[in-house]
Amino acid sequence: MTKLQELYDREGQSAWLDNLKRGYLRSGELQRLVDGGIRGVTSNPTIFQKAIAGSDDYDEQFAQLSKQKSVEDAYWDLVVQDIRSALAILRPVFDESGGEDGYVSVEVDPGLARDEAGTAASARHLHQLIDEPNLYVKIPATAEGVPAIGQMIGEGRSINVTLIFSLDRYADVIEAYLTGLETFDGDLSTVSSVASFFISRVDTEIDRRLDEVGTPEALALRGKGAVAQGQLAYELFRQRFSGSRWDALAARGARYQRPLWASTSTKNPAYPDTLYVDQLIGPDTVNTLPDATLDAFEDHGTLARTIDADLATAHDVWDRIGAIIDLDDVGRTLEDEGVASFSKSFEELLGVLGEKASALAG
């Protein structure tokens, strides 16, 4: 048994792969990873930018598509083919888990992050275009994205809520999910969602600000903020998915909206390479692992329930950091940077494909 399989069997946490590229689909690598304990796949514009621009795996299909379609339409055809192939590989996991796992995520156009109506329309279109029960469409948790999330859940569509950087916004996301479930008049067991916290980016921004303060107390808190926030998010998850309101939904077949830990590779080489896996293990959660982090955890990660082992310390750390820096501003900054980063990757990839199309036409 692999460590990833033990992670699920012993601790109730699902490991998903934070990567998707055609080479993995053609070589059988994704199937090998699934056989070894990977229970889902996430993608985003940056992942596809690296996959498509960084190899020739897509050139033959793009050469044909570029004769018939715009560059952007051709891009979506490339993406949809990969998503459909991955969905087929993960479908047995979806079926065996009763719809708990086996999902593959695709993100709406990142340029729509501040457009509520556009986001809802794009998410609806992707669900209708791909039309598989184990598809997650990713919607960013911006102020404009949250109402679109509730609307999609209310239509019975499964959503991966992405780019969450603050506990306040997470509370809004939970409310959108619960309200959406209450609105949906169909079988609630067919609706699924995860709420994705971008862990390492939180430490990067908090550490930068603590360094600027430079006091011994501030420096002593470096590398502790992201884990504390994740643990407090899990506490909030347990609080909100309990009680009479949740019980009424659960009686209709509703599923938890599981917390998902994203961006779990450590950006600071001084930190352990499995920090954001080892310290966030607990039932009813997901951790999306980039390839290197997956290998590191399998080699020397620690298997133990840590997510709620010491919530008092998590509260203390978060409060002490909040007394030194503006954590609300940290969340706003990271959200803006996350949206900008994905938009930049999307635009850069369209530029690369545009150059390829011009060369092929020439």
C-alpha positions as CSV (number, residue, x, y, z in Angstrom):
1,M,0.0,0.0,0.0
2,T,1.3,3.4,-0.9
3,K,1.4,6.3,1.6
4,L,-1.2,8.1,-0.5
5,Q,-3.5,5.1,-0.1
6,E,-2.9,5.1,3.6
7,L,-3.6,8.8,3.8
8,Y,-7.1,8.1,2.6
9,D,-7.7,4.8,4.4
10,R,-6.4,5.8,7.7
11,E,-6.9,9.6,7.9
12,G,-9.8,10.2,5.5
13,Q,-7.9,12.7,3.3
14,S,-8.0,12.5,-0.5
15,A,-4.8,13.2,-2.5
16,W,-5.3,14.8,-5.9
17,L,-2.8,15.6,-8.5
18,D,-2.2,19.3,-9.1
19,N,-1.1,18.8,-12.7
20,L,-2.5,17.7,-16.1
21,K,-0.7,17.3,-19.4
22,R,-1.2,15.3,-22.5
23,G,2.1,13.4,-22.0
24,Y,0.7,11.9,-18.8
25,L,-2.5,10.8,-20.6
26,R,-0.6,9.2,-23.5
27,S,2.1,7.5,-21.5
28,G,-0.2,6.0,-18.9
29,E,1.5,8.1,-16.1
30,L,-1.9,9.4,-14.9
31,Q,-3.3,5.9,-14.7
32,R,-0.2,4.8,-12.8
33,L,-0.7,7.7,-10.3
34,V,-4.4,6.8,-9.9
35,D,-3.4,3.2,-9.2
36,G,-1.0,4.5,-6.5
37,G,-3.6,6.5,-4.6
38,I,-4.3,9.7,-6.6
39,R,-8.1,10.3,-6.3
40,G,-8.6,13.4,-8.5
41,V,-6.9,15.9,-10.8
42,T,-6.9,19.7,-10.8
43,S,-5.9,22.1,-13.6
44,N,-5.7,25.8,-14.0
45,P,-4.6,28.3,-16.7
46,T,-0.9,28.2,-15.5
47,I,-0.8,24.4,-15.6
48,F,-2.1,24.4,-19.2
49,Q,0.2,27.2,-20.2
50,K,3.2,25.1,-19.1
51,A,1.8,21.9,-20.6
52,I,0.9,23.3,-24.0
53,A,3.7,25.8,-24.5
54,G,6.3,23.5,-23.0
55,S,6.0,20.5,-25.3
56,D,5.1,19.5,-28.8
57,D,2.3,17.1,-27.6
58,Y,-0.4,19.5,-28.8
59,D,1.1,20.6,-32.1
60,E,-0.5,18.2,-34.4
61,Q,-4.0,18.8,-33.1
62,F,-3.5,22.5,-33.0
63,A,-2.3,22.6,-36.6
64,Q,-5.6,21.2,-37.7
65,L,-7.7,23.3,-35.4
66,S,-5.9,26.6,-36.3
67,K,-7.1,26.1,-39.9
68,Q,-10.7,26.1,-38.8
69,K,-11.0,28.2,-35.6
70,S,-9.7,31.2,-33.7
71,V,-6.7,30.7,-31.5
72,E,-8.9,30.9,-28.3
73,D,-11.4,28.4,-29.6
74,A,-8.6,26.1,-30.6
75,Y,-7.1,26.4,-27.0
76,W,-10.4,25.3,-25.5
77,D,-10.6,22.3,-27.8
78,L,-7.1,21.3,-26.6
79,V,-8.1,21.7,-23.0
80,V,-11.4,19.9,-23.3
81,Q,-9.8,16.9,-25.0
82,D,-7.4,16.6,-22.0
83,I,-10.1,17.0,-19.5
84,R,-12.3,14.4,-21.1
85,S,-9.4,11.9,-21.2
86,A,-8.6,12.5,-17.6
87,L,-12.3,12.2,-16.7
88,A,-12.4,8.7,-18.2
89,I,-9.4,7.6,-16.2
90,L,-10.8,8.9,-13.0
91,R,-14.4,7.7,-13.6
92,P,-13.8,4.3,-11.8
93,V,-12.7,6.3,-8.7
94,F,-15.8,8.4,-8.9
95,D,-18.0,5.3,-9.2
96,E,-16.3,3.3,-6.5
97,S,-16.3,6.2,-4.0
98,G,-20.0,7.0,-4.6
99,G,-19.2,10.4,-6.1
100,E,-16.9,11.5,-3.3
101,D,-13.7,11.5,-5.4
102,G,-12.7,10.9,-9.0
103,Y,-13.1,14.6,-10.1
104,V,-11.2,16.5,-12.7
105,S,-11.3,20.3,-12.5
106,V,-11.2,22.8,-15.4
107,E,-11.2,26.6,-14.8
108,V,-13.4,29.2,-16.4
109,D,-11.7,31.9,-18.4
110,P,-9.7,33.8,-15.7
111,G,-10.5,37.1,-17.4
112,L,-14.1,36.7,-16.1
113,A,-13.0,36.7,-12.4
114,R,-14.6,40.1,-11.8
115,D,-17.7,39.4,-14.0
116,E,-20.5,37.5,-12.1
117,A,-22.8,37.0,-15.1
118,G,-19.9,36.0,-17.4
119,T,-18.5,33.6,-14.8
120,A,-21.9,31.9,-14.4
121,A,-22.4,31.6,-18.2
122,S,-18.9,30.2,-18.7
123,A,-19.3,27.6,-15.9
124,R,-22.7,26.6,-17.3
125,H,-21.2,26.3,-20.8
126,L,-18.4,24.1,-19.7
127,H,-20.7,21.8,-17.7
128,Q,-23.0,21.5,-20.8
129,L,-20.1,21.0,-23.2
130,I,-18.3,18.3,-21.2
131,D,-21.4,16.9,-19.4
132,E,-19.7,14.3,-17.1
133,P,-20.7,13.7,-13.5
134,N,-17.1,13.8,-12.3
135,L,-16.4,17.3,-13.7
136,Y,-15.6,20.2,-11.5
137,V,-15.7,23.6,-13.0
138,K,-13.4,26.0,-11.1
139,I,-14.8,29.4,-10.1
140,P,-12.6,31.9,-8.3
141,A,-13.8,33.1,-4.9
142,T,-13.8,36.8,-5.8
143,A,-16.7,39.0,-4.6
144,E,-18.2,38.6,-8.1
145,G,-17.5,34.9,-8.2
146,V,-19.2,34.0,-4.9
147,P,-22.8,34.7,-6.2
148,A,-22.0,32.7,-9.4
149,I,-21.0,29.8,-7.2
150,G,-24.3,29.9,-5.4
151,Q,-26.1,30.1,-8.7
152,M,-24.3,27.1,-10.2
153,I,-24.9,25.0,-7.1
154,G,-28.5,26.0,-7.2
155,E,-28.6,24.6,-10.8
156,G,-27.2,21.3,-9.6
157,R,-23.7,21.8,-11.0
158,S,-20.5,20.7,-9.2
159,I,-18.0,23.4,-8.5
160,N,-14.4,23.7,-7.3
161,V,-14.2,27.1,-5.6
162,T,-10.6,28.3,-6.2
163,L,-8.4,31.2,-5.0
164,I,-9.5,31.4,-1.4
165,F,-7.1,33.4,0.8
166,S,-9.1,34.5,3.8
167,L,-11.4,33.1,6.5
168,D,-14.0,35.7,5.9
169,R,-14.2,34.9,2.2
170,Y,-14.3,31.2,3.0
171,A,-17.4,31.9,5.2
172,D,-19.0,33.6,2.2
173,V,-18.2,30.5,0.0
174,I,-19.8,28.1,2.6
175,E,-22.9,30.3,2.7
176,A,-23.1,30.3,-1.1
177,Y,-22.9,26.5,-1.2
178,L,-25.5,26.0,1.5
179,T,-27.9,28.5,-0.1
180,G,-27.4,26.9,-3.5
181,L,-28.2,23.5,-2.1
182,E,-31.4,24.9,-0.5
183,T,-32.3,26.4,-3.8
184,F,-31.8,23.2,-5.9
185,D,-34.9,21.2,-6.1
186,G,-33.2,18.0,-7.4
187,D,-31.2,15.2,-5.9
188,L,-28.6,16.8,-3.7
189,S,-26.4,13.8,-3.7
190,T,-25.5,14.6,-7.4
191,V,-24.1,18.0,-6.4
192,S,-20.5,18.2,-5.1
193,S,-18.1,21.0,-4.3
194,V,-14.7,21.7,-2.7
195,A,-13.3,25.0,-1.4
196,S,-9.7,25.5,-2.3
197,F,-7.3,27.4,0.0
198,F,-4.0,28.4,-1.7
199,I,-1.7,27.6,1.3
200,S,1.9,28.4,0.4
201,R,1.0,31.8,-1.2
202,V,-0.4,32.9,2.2
203,D,3.0,32.2,3.9
204,T,4.9,33.9,1.1
205,E,2.9,37.2,1.6
206,I,2.7,37.0,5.4
207,D,6.4,36.2,5.7
208,R,7.3,39.2,3.4
209,R,5.3,41.5,5.7
210,L,6.8,40.0,8.9
211,D,10.3,40.5,7.4
212,E,9.5,44.2,6.8
213,V,8.4,44.6,10.4
214,G,11.6,42.8,11.4
215,T,11.0,42.6,15.2
216,P,12.0,39.3,17.0
217,E,8.3,38.5,17.6
218,A,7.5,39.1,13.9
219,L,10.4,37.0,12.7
220,A,9.5,34.2,15.1
221,L,6.1,33.8,13.3
222,R,7.5,33.3,9.8
223,G,6.3,30.1,8.2
224,K,3.4,29.6,10.7
225,G,0.6,31.6,9.2
226,A,-0.6,29.5,6.4
227,V,-0.9,26.3,8.4
228,A,-2.7,28.2,11.2
229,Q,-5.1,29.6,8.7
230,G,-5.8,26.2,7.2
231,Q,-6.4,24.7,10.6
232,L,-8.8,27.5,11.5
233,A,-10.6,27.0,8.1
234,Y,-11.1,23.4,9.1
235,E,-12.6,24.4,12.4
236,L,-15.0,26.7,10.5
237,F,-15.8,23.9,8.2
238,R,-16.8,21.6,11.1
239,Q,-18.9,24.4,12.7
240,R,-20.8,25.3,9.6
241,F,-21.5,21.7,8.4
242,S,-23.3,20.8,11.6
243,G,-26.5,21.8,13.3
244,S,-30.1,21.9,12.2
245,R,-29.6,23.7,8.9
246,W,-27.0,21.2,7.7
247,D,-28.9,18.3,9.1
248,A,-31.9,19.2,6.9
249,L,-29.7,19.3,3.8
250,A,-27.9,16.1,4.7
251,A,-31.3,14.4,5.1
252,R,-31.9,15.2,1.4
253,G,-28.5,13.7,0.4
254,A,-26.3,16.7,0.5
255,R,-22.5,16.3,0.6
256,Y,-20.0,18.3,2.6
257,Q,-18.2,21.0,0.6
258,R,-14.7,19.6,1.6
259,P,-11.8,22.0,2.3
260,L,-9.1,21.5,-0.3
261,W,-5.5,22.5,0.3
262,A,-4.0,23.9,-2.9
263,S,-0.6,25.4,-3.7
264,T,1.0,22.9,-1.3
265,S,4.6,23.0,-2.6
266,T,6.8,25.0,-0.2
267,K,8.1,28.2,-1.9
268,N,10.7,28.9,0.8
269,P,13.5,26.3,0.6
270,A,14.1,26.7,4.3
271,Y,10.8,25.0,5.1
272,P,10.3,21.2,5.0
273,D,9.1,20.2,1.5
274,T,6.1,18.3,3.0
275,L,5.1,21.1,5.5
276,Y,1.8,21.8,3.8
277,V,0.8,18.2,3.6
278,D,2.0,16.9,7.0
279,Q,0.4,19.7,9.0
280,L,-3.0,19.7,7.3
281,I,-4.1,16.1,7.5
282,G,-7.6,15.3,8.5
283,P,-10.8,13.6,7.5
284,D,-13.2,15.1,4.9
285,T,-10.4,17.1,3.3
286,V,-8.4,17.1,0.0
287,N,-4.8,18.0,-0.7
288,T,-3.8,18.7,-4.3
289,L,-0.1,17.8,-4.7
290,P,2.2,19.0,-7.4
291,D,4.5,16.2,-8.7
292,A,7.5,17.0,-6.6
293,T,5.5,17.4,-3.4
294,L,3.7,14.1,-4.1
295,D,7.1,12.3,-4.5
296,A,8.4,14.0,-1.3
297,F,5.4,13.0,0.7
298,E,5.5,9.4,-0.5
299,D,9.2,9.3,0.4
300,H,9.3,10.9,3.8
301,G,5.9,12.5,4.7
302,T,4.3,11.9,8.1
303,L,0.9,10.2,8.4
304,A,-1.0,11.6,11.4
305,R,-4.1,13.6,12.0
306,T,-2.8,17.1,12.5
307,I,-5.5,19.4,11.1
308,D,-7.2,19.9,14.5
309,A,-4.6,18.5,16.9
310,D,-3.9,21.9,18.5
311,L,-6.4,24.5,17.5
312,A,-5.5,26.6,20.5
313,T,-2.1,27.2,19.1
314,A,-3.5,27.9,15.6
315,H,-5.7,30.6,17.1
316,D,-2.8,32.0,19.1
317,V,-0.5,32.2,16.1
318,W,-3.2,33.8,13.9
319,D,-4.1,36.4,16.5
320,R,-0.4,37.2,17.1
321,I,0.2,37.7,13.4
322,G,-3.0,39.7,13.1
323,A,-1.7,42.1,15.8
324,I,1.4,42.8,13.7
325,I,0.2,42.9,10.1
326,D,-3.2,43.6,8.4
327,L,-4.5,40.1,7.5
328,D,-7.5,41.4,5.7
329,D,-5.1,43.2,3.3
330,V,-3.1,40.0,2.9
331,G,-6.2,38.3,1.6
332,R,-7.1,41.1,-0.8
333,T,-3.6,41.3,-2.1
334,L,-3.3,37.6,-2.7
335,E,-6.7,37.4,-4.4
336,D,-5.7,40.2,-6.8
337,E,-2.3,38.6,-7.5
338,G,-3.9,35.2,-8.0
339,V,-6.4,36.5,-10.5
340,A,-3.7,38.5,-12.3
341,S,-1.4,35.4,-12.4
342,F,-3.9,33.1,-14.0
343,S,-5.0,35.9,-16.5
344,K,-1.3,36.4,-17.4
345,S,-0.8,32.7,-18.0
346,F,-3.9,32.5,-20.2
347,E,-2.8,35.6,-22.2
348,E,0.7,34.3,-22.6
349,L,-0.5,30.9,-23.9
350,L,-2.8,32.5,-26.4
351,G,0.2,34.6,-27.6
352,V,2.3,31.5,-28.0
353,L,-0.5,29.7,-29.9
354,G,-1.1,32.8,-32.0
355,E,2.6,32.7,-33.1
356,K,2.3,29.0,-33.9
357,A,-0.8,29.7,-35.9
358,S,0.9,32.4,-37.9
359,A,3.9,30.2,-38.6
360,L,1.7,27.4,-39.8
361,A,-0.2,29.7,-42.0
362,G,3.0,31.1,-43.4
